[in-house]
Structures are given as structure tokens and as C-alpha cells.
């Protein structure tokens, strides 16, 4: 039996779009969905061309699967770019992330709204 070590976020960030999509298909990896979505949205990778529409879709898919990192990132994205964000839903999502992960970023953002 061959043991495989799980890929870290840093490892995923250095992959191409095709490599990340393969991991998503093979391992159903929400970490890969989050990283691919973020890199597509931000356009910060030399290996992945910026594509906001595709990026949002990958983030939404990971968040729908209750990936807390994706839920948190989706809140930040919606606060910044959505013309009329659903603040009640966003605040509830931040509270969930805080309860489950103790994220300092989520705490800071929630404090800014209160």
C-alpha cells in the first residue's frame, strides 16, 4: 500500500489550473476548490490566468460543501464586491467560522460590523 501525504495549501498554491482541477476531480478536494477560486479571483498566480467568474464559482462550490475557509473568503469577497450584500447572512457565516475555527480575521471583520 502506498501512503500519500495530504497536500498543504502552500503546495496547492503552486499548481496549475489543470493540476488543481485534477485534484478536485480525483479527491473531491474543497481545499483545491478554495485555492483555485482564490487564485482565479485575485490573479496573483503566474500559472493561472485571472477569471473572476470561474473563481467565484469554485469558492461558492467549496462554501456550499461547508468548507470554512471558503465560507470565510466568500464573506470577504461579498462585502467588498457585492452591491447589496445580505448582511444578516454574512454575519451568521462569520459567527459560524469564528465558533468552529477561532479565525482572527473573521473576529476582526465581525468587530468592524458591530
C-alpha positions, 0 to 999 in steps of 0.5 A, a space after each residue: 500500500 502506498 501512503 500519500 501525504 495530504 497536500 498543504 495549501 502552500 503546495 496547492 498554491 503552486 499548481 496549475 489550473 489543470 493540476 488543481 482541477 485534477 485534484 478536485 476531480 480525483 479527491 473531491 478536494 474543497 481545499 483545491 476548490 478554495 485555492 483555485 477560486 482564490 487564485 482565479 479571483 485575485 490573479 496573483 498566480 503566474 500559472 493561472 490566468 485571472 477569471 473572476 467568474 470561474 473563481 467565484 464559482 469554485 469558492 461558492 462550490 467549496 462554501 456550499 460543501 461547508 468548507 470554512 475557509 471558503 465560507 470565510 473568503 466568500 464573506 470577504 469577497 461579498 462585502 467588498 464586491 457585492 452591491 447589496 450584500 445580505 448582511 444578516 447572512 454574512 454575519 451568521 457565516 462569520 459567527 459560524 467560522 469564528 465558533 468552529 475555527 477561532 479565525 482572527 480575521 473573521 473576529 476582526 471583520 465581525 468587530 468592524 460590523 458591530 
